[in-house]
Amino acid sequence: MIGAVIAGFISSRDRRLVEIFPKSWRELWNEWEIRGLVLISLSFQIVLMVLGNRRKYVTGNRISIILWLAYSSASTIATASLGIISNEGGDINDGPSNRKDVILAFWAPFLILHLGGTQSITAYSLEDNELWLRNVFGPLLQLLLAIYVFLKSWMDTPLSFLAIPMFIAGIVKNGERIWIQWSASIERFQASMLPLPDPGPSYAKFMDDYLSKTAEGFDISLEKVVEGSTVLCYSPKAVANDIVPDGATLRDGIYLFDIFKKLFANQILSFQDVKISRSFFHDKDMNSEKAFKVIEVELGLMYDILYTRAALSCTWLGNFLRLVKLSSIMFAFVEFLLIDKHAYLVVDVNITYFLLVGAIALEIYEILVMLPSDHTMFWLSKHNKSLVDFAYNVIFHLKYWLQWSSLIAFNKRWSNTMGSYNLISFCLKDKPTKCAKIQKFLFIYELLEKHRYQYFRLVSEDLKNLIFEQLMKKSMGALNIMVSKQLCDQRGDQVLKDMCCFDDIGWSVEVEFDQSILLWHIATDLCYSIDLNKDANMVENRNCKSSKSIADYMLYLLVMRPYMLPNGIGLIRFQDTCAETMEFFQEKRHILKRSHACDALLQVNTKVAPSEVKGDICKSVLFDACRLAKYIQSVEMVNQWPNERKWEMVSHVWVEMLSHAASQCQWFNHAKLLTQGGELLTHVWLLMAHLGITEQFQISHGHARIRLVAS
């Protein structure tokens, strides 16, 4: 009785809810529901294709959010559309379907094609590759549902037969995506780089020979034989022609990538690998521009393997599969043009044209993206000059038109930018907040405020030169694993020792790493402000600008990318330091500008150590940083250094801290950020590995084995 009353109440309530929408609205929705969904599904594929590859060289959250929404929703929309098509079709026992059911069933293989994704983004993140097995069952079930819809609505009409080539294209595309994700999964990627099993010489046979020779009365001696590769220097094959720009860079990058991709599988390099790489980077013609370009090529190739279909697309198998897909879709399109369509609604026919033209356009777009890729350009650089000349001219004019139309951006392998964050600017709140009350009501004020104060700047050639020169200098002694570990552990202490400053400010680099970053960030900012007030031209030298850039970049990593730094309490120190800084600025009510803020901080007497006054509960390092800044400023007079010498010390400390952070960051974090425009830290990490400043290589110089010598 009670159940009947409740059911009656719910039923009447549902009727009232339904009646909120007029009948005409409900009829319009029922009529356009599936049409809208298939068009949205096609739109998501276009978004993924056009924007998918751009995240390799575009920073910021906007493009990531758009791609995440499209990538996450694409499969859901396709699955929902198949379910609706299945429900709208007539029952399989009712006999032949009507014409509307037939054209709806023809849309089913297009949804399977959309489930296969696009070439430019097969995985949004590394975790998607690890879920490749789940991605086998999802498309398989959807394929079975699409086949069920197809058979359920089958009629002896040309349109029913045209669904078959579309199914072929969809199956091929889903198979490609699953294979790529399986290949890029950590387990498979690591397995693909394992050497062939080497059982070595038979120990039992060796001992049998040893005993038999001894029994025969021979004098037995053991001789060590060193086997293994004798190639310990880089000797590239000459590029066949000079028509393709950066042909030599592509050759070097692809060659070194085949060796150093082991780092992205958490494997170690052999002594020979490091020796070959060192011989290349220590060449007399090497400079920072060439070195960073080679690393750009390597990281671009790594991005392609982990997140796109490029690894398959540039093979003969990939080209064959592309031909199968494109020819199947083209065949369906041409036949659809020729068949009689008067029995179908005009709107459904037009939507079908949209789906066919969209599928063809996406396939052609994939080809256009592949033509100017590094793989294609490298292939052209090795072949006949007359053929390459013609092919390259075609590609060049095609690139020019596509770049002019903003459809495709070429020759970009990473953003060439570095994030920046400034503590004093954040504490001064010099960027006005819009709709602050609404943000606080939605509990997103703090999150948006933190993002509002980050900004990106180009990585200057001066900064690259500084990093390259310092790492090259350090790599001269990186001849074994123990020395390399010591170099990786240096975080500014060696610079201070070399410049005889360790006794005075060595404490600033002996504390926890996140504390050192905050100390040196604030101190560098204060010193920069003082010199800027003295002479604006004084801060234009390379070491000064580079110091400021790295200081802001390291704080950006601490605040926005803490997982890329060694474990610590960096965020706690940052918020405590910000709290003390803002409290200080509030006490000094006249502070409105950065220059006034820096002057006020430096005027505070810090004769007594701040830790003795504040204790250990507060993790702020504000006035410890002021003490450090005062010493750096006084070093000019005490040691009679010129201003450039002072900034040379600061810049070298920052390069050591940057290289320490790069060496401590895990490989999967480097790989993860390839999808967000790339990180300078990743380029430094790979450059260090090339120079032998890494813990990921073997101690052994070769394979020593023993043989018997009987006399």
C-alpha positions in Angstrom: 0.0 0.0 0.0 2.7 2.4 1.0 4.8 1.4 -2.0 1.8 2.1 -4.3 1.4 5.6 -2.8 5.1 6.4 -3.2 5.1 5.1 -6.7 2.0 7.2 -7.5 3.7 10.3 -6.0 6.9 9.7 -8.0 4.9 9.1 -11.2 2.9 12.3 -10.8 6.0 14.2 -9.9 7.8 12.9 -13.0 4.8 14.0 -15.1 5.0 17.5 -13.7 8.7 17.6 -14.4 8.2 16.5 -18.0 5.5 19.0 -18.6 7.9 21.8 -17.8 9.1 21.4 -21.4 6.5 22.0 -24.1 5.6 19.1 -26.3 7.0 20.9 -29.4 10.4 21.2 -27.6 10.4 17.5 -26.8 9.6 16.5 -30.3 12.3 18.8 -31.6 14.8 17.2 -29.2 13.8 13.7 -30.2 14.2 14.6 -33.8 17.6 16.2 -33.5 19.1 14.2 -30.7 21.1 11.7 -32.7 21.9 14.2 -35.5 23.4 16.6 -33.0 25.4 14.0 -31.3 27.1 12.7 -34.5 27.9 16.2 -35.5 29.4 16.9 -32.1 31.4 13.7 -32.3 32.8 14.9 -35.7 33.6 18.3 -34.2 35.5 16.7 -31.3 37.7 14.8 -33.8 38.4 18.1 -35.7 39.4 19.8 -32.4 41.7 16.9 -31.4 43.3 16.8 -34.8 44.0 20.5 -35.1 45.0 21.1 -31.5 46.4 17.8 -30.5 50.0 18.4 -31.8 50.1 22.0 -30.6 50.4 21.2 -27.0 53.9 20.1 -27.8 54.9 23.7 -28.3 52.1 25.7 -26.6 52.2 26.5 -22.8 49.3 27.5 -20.6 46.2 25.7 -19.4 43.8 26.9 -22.0 44.7 24.4 -24.8 45.1 21.6 -22.2 41.6 22.2 -20.9 40.1 22.2 -24.4 41.9 19.0 -25.4 41.0 17.3 -22.1 37.3 18.1 -22.6 37.4 16.9 -26.3 39.5 13.8 -25.5 37.4 12.7 -22.5 34.0 13.4 -24.2 34.8 12.0 -27.6 34.4 8.3 -26.7 31.4 9.1 -24.4 29.6 10.9 -27.2 30.3 8.1 -29.7 29.1 5.4 -27.3 25.9 7.3 -26.4 25.2 7.9 -30.1 25.5 4.2 -30.8 23.1 3.4 -28.0 20.5 5.9 -29.2 20.8 4.6 -32.8 20.3 1.0 -31.5 17.2 2.1 -29.5 15.6 4.1 -32.4 15.9 1.2 -34.9 13.0 -1.1 -35.3 13.0 -4.5 -33.6 14.9 -7.1 -35.5 11.9 -9.4 -35.5 9.6 -6.8 -37.1 10.9 -7.4 -40.6 12.6 -4.8 -42.9 13.5 -1.5 -41.4 12.4 1.9 -42.7 14.6 4.2 -44.6 15.4 6.4 -41.6 16.8 3.4 -39.8 19.0 2.6 -42.7 20.7 6.0 -42.8 21.0 6.0 -39.0 22.7 2.6 -39.3 25.1 4.1 -41.9 26.2 6.6 -39.3 27.3 3.8 -36.9 30.6 3.0 -38.6 31.5 6.7 -38.6 31.2 6.6 -34.8 33.5 3.6 -34.7 35.9 5.7 -36.9 35.7 8.5 -34.3 36.5 6.1 -31.5 39.8 5.4 -33.2 40.9 9.0 -32.5 43.3 11.0 -34.5 47.0 10.8 -35.4 48.0 13.9 -33.4 46.8 12.6 -30.0 46.5 8.9 -29.2 47.0 9.5 -25.5 46.2 12.5 -23.4 48.6 11.4 -20.7 51.0 8.6 -19.9 48.3 6.9 -17.9 46.2 6.4 -21.0 49.0 4.2 -22.5 49.0 2.1 -19.3 45.2 1.5 -19.8 45.7 0.1 -23.3 44.1 -3.3 -22.4 40.9 -1.5 -21.2 40.9 0.4 -24.5 40.8 -3.0 -26.3 37.4 -4.0 -24.8 35.7 -0.6 -25.1 36.0 -0.3 -28.9 35.4 -4.0 -29.3 32.1 -3.8 -27.5 31.2 -0.6 -29.5 32.1 -2.4 -32.7 29.8 -5.3 -31.9 27.0 -2.8 -31.0 27.5 -1.0 -34.3 27.4 -4.3 -36.2 24.2 -5.2 -34.4 22.7 -1.9 -35.4 23.9 -2.5 -39.0 22.4 -6.0 -39.2 19.2 -4.9 -37.4 18.6 -2.1 -40.0 19.8 -4.1 -43.0 17.9 -3.5 -46.3 18.8 -4.5 -49.8 19.8 -1.0 -50.6 23.2 0.5 -51.8 23.5 2.5 -48.6 23.6 -0.7 -46.5 26.5 -2.0 -48.6 28.4 1.4 -48.3 28.7 0.8 -44.5 31.1 -2.0 -45.1 34.1 0.1 -46.3 33.4 2.5 -43.4 33.6 -0.4 -41.0 36.9 -1.4 -42.5 38.3 2.1 -42.0 37.0 2.2 -38.4 38.5 -1.2 -37.5 41.9 -0.2 -39.0 41.9 3.1 -37.1 41.0 1.5 -33.7 43.6 -1.2 -34.3 46.3 1.5 -34.9 45.4 3.3 -31.7 45.4 0.2 -29.5 48.8 -0.9 -31.0 50.3 2.5 -30.4 49.1 2.7 -26.8 50.4 -0.8 -26.2 53.8 0.1 -27.7 54.0 3.2 -25.6 53.1 1.6 -22.3 56.0 1.5 -19.8 56.3 -2.3 -19.7 56.3 -2.7 -23.5 58.5 0.4 -24.1 61.1 -1.0 -21.7 60.9 -4.5 -23.2 61.5 -3.1 -26.7 64.9 -1.7 -25.6 66.2 -4.8 -23.8 69.2 -6.4 -25.5 69.1 -10.0 -26.7 69.7 -12.6 -23.9 73.5 -13.3 -23.5 74.2 -16.5 -21.6 77.9 -16.0 -22.1 80.5 -18.8 -22.6 79.6 -22.1 -21.2 81.1 -22.3 -17.7 80.6 -26.1 -17.5 82.4 -26.6 -20.8 85.2 -24.2 -19.8 85.8 -26.2 -16.6 85.8 -29.5 -18.4 88.4 -28.1 -20.8 90.4 -26.8 -17.8 90.4 -30.2 -16.0 91.2 -32.2 -19.1 94.1 -29.9 -20.0 95.4 -30.1 -16.5 95.2 -33.9 -16.5 97.1 -34.1 -19.7 100.0 -32.2 -18.0 99.7 -28.9 -19.7 100.6 -25.7 -17.9 97.4 -23.7 -17.7 97.2 -19.9 -17.6 94.2 -17.7 -17.8 94.1 -14.7 -20.2 91.6 -11.9 -20.0 89.9 -11.0 -23.3 88.0 -7.8 -23.6 85.0 -8.0 -25.9 82.5 -5.5 -26.9 82.1 -2.4 -29.1 85.2 -0.6 -30.2 83.3 2.4 -31.5 83.8 5.0 -28.8 83.4 8.2 -30.9 80.5 9.6 -33.0 81.1 9.2 -36.7 77.9 10.1 -38.5 77.2 9.2 -42.1 77.3 12.2 -44.4 74.0 13.7 -45.4 73.3 13.1 -49.1 72.2 16.7 -49.9 72.0 20.1 -48.4 68.6 21.0 -49.7 66.8 20.1 -46.5 67.5 22.6 -43.8 68.8 21.2 -40.5 69.4 17.9 -42.2 72.6 17.3 -40.2 70.8 18.2 -37.0 68.0 15.8 -37.8 70.6 13.1 -38.5 72.4 13.7 -35.2 69.2 13.9 -33.2 67.7 10.7 -34.6 71.0 8.8 -34.1 71.4 10.0 -30.4 67.7 9.5 -29.7 68.0 5.8 -30.5 70.6 5.6 -27.7 69.2 8.0 -25.1 65.5 7.0 -25.3 66.6 4.4 -22.7 66.4 7.2 -20.1 62.7 7.5 -20.7 62.4 3.8 -19.9 64.3 4.2 -16.6 67.2 2.1 -18.0 70.9 2.8 -17.7 73.3 3.7 -20.5 76.4 1.7 -21.3 79.8 3.2 -21.0 80.0 3.1 -24.8 76.8 5.1 -25.1 78.1 7.9 -23.0 81.5 7.9 -24.6 80.0 8.3 -28.1 77.7 11.1 -27.0 80.5 12.9 -25.2 82.7 12.8 -28.4 79.8 14.4 -30.3 79.1 17.2 -27.8 82.8 17.9 -27.1 83.5 18.5 -30.8 85.3 21.7 -31.5 82.4 23.0 -33.7 79.8 22.4 -31.0 77.9 25.3 -29.5 74.9 25.9 -27.4 72.6 26.5 -30.4 73.5 23.3 -32.1 73.4 21.3 -28.8 69.9 22.5 -27.9 68.5 21.9 -31.4 69.7 18.3 -31.3 68.0 17.9 -27.9 64.8 19.5 -29.3 64.8 16.8 -32.1 65.2 14.0 -29.5 62.4 15.3 -27.2 60.1 15.9 -30.2 60.6 12.2 -31.2 60.0 11.1 -27.7 56.7 13.1 -27.7 55.7 11.5 -30.9 56.3 8.0 -29.6 54.4 8.5 -26.3 51.4 10.6 -27.4 50.9 10.4 -31.2 50.7 7.9 -34.0 53.8 9.3 -35.8 55.9 6.2 -35.0 53.5 4.1 -37.1 52.6 6.7 -39.7 56.2 7.1 -41.0 56.6 3.3 -41.7 55.6 1.3 -44.8 52.9 -0.4 -42.7 51.5 2.9 -41.6 51.4 4.2 -45.1 49.6 1.1 -46.3 47.0 1.3 -43.5 46.5 5.0 -44.3 45.9 4.1 -48.0 43.4 1.5 -46.8 41.5 4.0 -44.7 41.5 6.8 -47.2 40.5 4.6 -50.2 37.7 3.0 -48.1 36.3 6.4 -47.2 36.7 7.8 -50.7 35.0 4.8 -52.2 32.0 5.3 -49.8 31.9 9.0 -50.6 31.9 8.5 -54.4 29.3 5.8 -54.2 27.1 7.9 -51.9 27.3 10.7 -54.5 26.0 8.3 -57.2 23.2 6.4 -55.4 19.6 7.6 -55.4 18.9 9.5 -52.1 15.4 10.7 -52.7 14.0 8.3 -50.2 15.9 9.9 -47.4 15.3 13.2 -45.6 17.4 16.1 -47.0 18.8 16.9 -43.5 20.0 13.4 -43.0 21.6 13.3 -46.4 23.4 16.6 -45.7 24.7 15.3 -42.3 26.0 12.2 -44.1 27.9 14.4 -46.5 29.3 16.3 -43.5 30.5 13.0 -42.0 32.1 11.7 -45.2 33.8 15.0 -46.1 34.9 15.4 -42.5 36.4 11.9 -42.5 38.3 12.6 -45.7 39.5 16.0 -44.5 40.9 14.4 -41.3 42.8 11.8 -43.3 44.2 14.4 -45.6 45.1 16.6 -42.7 47.1 13.7 -41.2 49.1 13.4 -44.4 49.7 17.2 -44.4 51.0 17.0 -40.9 53.3 14.0 -41.7 54.9 15.5 -44.8 57.0 18.2 -43.1 57.8 16.1 -40.0 61.3 15.4 -38.8 61.0 11.8 -40.0 60.1 12.8 -43.6 62.7 15.5 -43.8 65.4 13.1 -42.6 64.3 10.6 -45.2 64.5 13.2 -47.9 68.0 14.3 -46.8 69.3 10.9 -47.6 68.0 10.4 -51.1 68.6 11.6 -54.7 69.1 15.3 -54.9 66.9 15.9 -58.0 64.0 13.9 -56.4 64.5 15.7 -53.1 64.6 19.1 -54.7 61.2 18.6 -56.3 59.6 17.0 -53.3 61.0 19.6 -50.9 59.8 22.5 -53.1 56.3 21.0 -53.1 56.4 20.6 -49.3 57.8 24.1 -48.8 55.0 25.8 -50.8 52.5 23.6 -49.0 53.9 24.6 -45.6 53.9 28.3 -46.6 50.2 28.2 -47.5 49.2 26.2 -44.4 51.2 28.5 -42.1 49.7 31.5 -43.7 46.2 30.0 -43.1 47.2 29.1 -39.5 46.0 25.5 -40.1 49.4 23.9 -39.2 52.4 25.3 -37.4 55.7 23.7 -38.5 59.3 23.6 -37.3 58.2 23.9 -33.7 59.4 21.1 -31.4 58.8 22.9 -28.1 57.6 26.2 -26.8 61.1 27.6 -26.1 59.7 29.3 -23.0 60.2 29.0 -19.3 57.7 29.6 -16.5 58.4 32.4 -14.1 57.1 33.3 -10.6 58.1 36.2 -8.4 57.5 36.1 -4.6 57.6 39.8 -4.0 55.1 40.5 -6.9 52.8 37.8 -5.5 52.9 39.4 -2.0 52.4 42.9 -3.3 49.2 41.8 -5.1 50.1 44.1 -8.0 47.7 42.3 -10.4 44.1 43.3 -9.7 41.6 40.5 -9.2 38.4 40.4 -11.2 35.2 39.1 -9.5 37.1 38.3 -6.3 33.9 37.8 -4.3 32.5 35.3 -6.8 35.8 33.4 -6.8 35.8 33.3 -3.0 32.2 32.1 -3.0 33.1 29.3 -5.4 36.3 28.5 -3.3 38.5 29.0 -6.3 40.1 32.3 -5.4 43.4 30.9 -4.1 43.8 28.5 -7.0 43.2 31.2 -9.6 45.3 33.7 -7.7 48.3 31.3 -7.8 47.9 30.9 -11.5 47.4 34.6 -12.1 51.0 35.4 -11.0 52.7 32.9 -13.2 54.0 34.1 -16.6 56.2 32.7 -19.4 59.2 34.2 -21.0 61.4 33.1 -23.9 64.5 31.1 -23.1 67.2 33.5 -24.3 70.3 32.5 -26.2 72.4 34.0 -23.5 70.8 31.7 -20.9 71.4 28.6 -23.2 75.0 29.7 -23.7 75.5 30.0 -19.9 74.0 26.6 -19.2 75.9 24.9 -22.0 79.3 26.4 -21.0 78.9 25.5 -17.3 77.8 21.9 -18.0 80.6 21.5 -20.6 83.1 22.7 -18.1 81.8 20.3 -15.4 81.6 17.3 -17.8 85.4 17.4 -18.4 85.8 15.3 -15.3 82.7 13.1 -15.6 84.7 9.9 -16.5 83.1 7.5 -14.1 79.9 7.0 -12.2 81.3 8.2 -8.8 82.4 11.5 -10.3 79.1 11.9 -12.1 77.2 11.4 -8.9 79.2 14.0 -7.2 78.5 16.5 -10.0 74.8 15.7 -9.8 74.8 16.4 -6.1 76.4 19.8 -6.4 73.8 22.5 -5.8 75.9 25.7 -5.6 78.3 24.6 -2.9 81.1 23.9 -5.4 80.8 27.4 -7.0 81.0 29.1 -3.6 84.1 27.0 -2.7 85.8 27.9 -6.0 85.1 31.6 -5.4 86.1 31.5 -1.7 82.6 32.4 -0.5 81.6 29.1 1.1 82.7 30.0 4.7 80.4 33.1 4.7 77.3 31.9 2.8 77.7 28.2 2.5 74.8 27.8 5.0 72.5 29.0 2.2 73.2 25.9 0.0 73.6 23.3 2.9 69.9 23.6 4.0 67.1 21.7 2.3 66.9 22.3 -1.4 63.5 24.0 -1.5 64.8 26.3 1.3 67.9 27.1 -0.9 65.6 28.0 -3.8 63.6 30.4 -1.7 66.7 32.0 -0.2 68.5 32.6 -3.4 65.3 33.6 -5.3 64.6 36.5 -2.8 68.3 37.4 -2.6 68.7 37.5 -6.3 65.5 39.6 -6.7 66.8 42.1 -4.1 70.2 42.4 -5.6 68.7 42.8 -9.1 66.5 45.6 -7.8 69.4 47.5 -6.2 71.5 47.3 -9.4 68.6 48.3 -11.5 68.1 51.5 -9.4 71.9 52.2 -9.6 72.1 51.9 -13.4 69.5 50.3 -15.7 72.2 49.3 -18.1 74.1 47.4 -15.4 71.5 44.6 -15.3 71.7 44.0 -19.1 74.8 41.8 -18.8 74.3 38.1 -19.5 75.0 36.8 -16.0 72.6 39.2 -14.4 69.7 38.6 -16.7 70.3 34.8 -16.6 70.4 34.8 -12.8 67.0 36.6 -12.7 65.5 34.3 -15.2 66.6 31.1 -13.4 65.6 32.5 -10.0 62.1 33.1 -11.2 62.0 29.8 -13.1 63.1 27.8 -10.0 60.4 29.4 -7.9 57.9 28.6 -10.6 58.9 24.9 -10.4 58.6 25.0 -6.6 55.1 26.6 -6.7 53.6 25.2 -9.9 55.6 22.0 -10.5 56.7 20.8 -7.1 56.8 17.2 -8.2 59.8 18.0 -10.5 61.9 18.9 -7.5 63.4 16.7 -4.7 60.9 15.9 -1.9 60.6 18.6 0.8 58.3 21.1 2.4 58.7 23.8 -0.3 55.1 24.8 -0.5 54.9 25.2 3.3 58.0 27.4 3.3 56.6 29.4 0.4 53.3 30.1 2.1 55.0 31.0 5.4 57.5 33.3 3.7 54.6 34.9 1.8 52.6 35.4 5.0 55.6 37.1 6.7 56.3 39.2 3.6 52.7 40.4 3.3 52.6 41.2 7.0 55.8 43.3 6.7 54.3 45.2 3.7 51.1 45.9 5.6 53.2 47.4 8.5 55.0 49.6 6.0 51.9 51.2 4.5 53.8 53.4 2.1 55.0 50.4 0.1 53.3 50.3 -3.3 56.1 49.5 -5.8 58.6 46.6 -6.1 61.5 49.0 -5.7 60.1 50.4 -2.5 59.5 46.9 -1.2 63.1 45.8 -1.9 64.6 48.9 -0.3 62.4 48.4 2.8 63.5 44.7 3.2 67.2 45.5 2.9 66.9 48.3 5.5 65.9 45.8 8.2 68.7 45.0 10.6 69.5 41.3 10.5 72.4 41.2 12.9 70.6 38.6 15.0 69.8 35.4 13.1 66.0 35.3 12.3 65.8 31.6 13.3 66.8 32.6 16.9 64.0 35.1 17.1 61.2 33.2 15.3 62.0 29.6 16.3 61.4 26.5 14.1 57.6 26.6 13.9 57.5 29.3 11.2 59.3 28.1 8.1 59.7 31.6 6.6 63.1 32.4 5.1 62.4 36.1 4.3 65.0 37.8 6.4 67.5 35.0 6.0 67.3 35.8 2.3 67.8 39.5 3.2 71.0 38.5 5.1 72.2 36.6 2.0 71.4 39.5 -0.3 73.4 41.9 1.9 76.4 39.7 1.8 76.2 39.3 -2.0 76.0 43.1 -2.3 79.0 43.6 0.1 81.2 41.1 -1.8 82.0 43.8 -4.3 83.7 46.0 -1.7 85.1 43.3 0.6 86.6 41.2 -2.2 87.0 44.2 -4.5 85.0 42.4 -7.2 83.5 44.2 -10.2 79.8 44.0 -10.5 80.1 41.4 -13.3 82.1 39.1 -11.1 79.4 39.2 -8.4 76.7 38.2 -11.0 79.0 35.5 -12.4 79.0 33.9 -8.9 75.2 34.2 -8.6 74.6 32.8 -12.1 76.9 29.9 -11.6 75.2 29.0 -8.3 71.8 29.0 -10.1 73.1 26.8 -13.0 74.3 24.3 -10.4 71.0 24.3 -8.6 69.1 24.0 -11.9 71.3 21.0 -13.0 70.8 19.4 -9.5 67.0 19.7 -9.9 67.2 18.3 -13.4 69.2 15.2 -12.3 66.9 14.5 -9.4 63.6 14.7 -11.4 62.1 11.3 -12.3 61.9 10.4 -16.0 58.1 10.1 -16.0 57.8 13.7 -14.8 60.0 14.8 -17.7 57.9 12.8 -20.1 54.6 14.1 -18.7 55.5 17.7 -19.3 56.3 17.1 -22.9 52.6 17.7 -23.4 52.6 21.2 -21.9 55.0 22.9 -24.1 58.1 21.2 -22.7 60.3 22.3 -19.8 63.7 23.8 -19.8 64.5 21.4 -16.9 64.0 18.5 -19.3 66.4 19.9 -21.9 69.0 20.4 -19.2 68.5 16.9 -17.9 69.0 15.4 -21.4 72.0 17.6 -22.1 73.6 16.5 -18.8 73.1 12.9 -19.7 74.7 13.5 -23.1 77.7 14.9 -21.3 78.0 12.0 -18.9 76.6 14.0 -15.9 74.1 11.4 -14.9 73.7 8.5 -12.5 72.2 6.3 -15.2 75.2 4.7 -16.8 77.3 1.6 -16.1 80.7 1.6 -14.4 82.0 -1.2 -16.6 84.1 -0.2 -19.7 83.5 -3.5 -21.6 82.9 -7.2 -21.3 85.9 -8.9 -19.8 86.0 -12.7 -20.2 88.6 -15.4 -19.6 90.1 -17.9 -22.0 92.4 -20.9 -21.4 96.0 -20.8 -22.6 97.8 -24.2 -22.6 101.6 -24.4 -22.9 
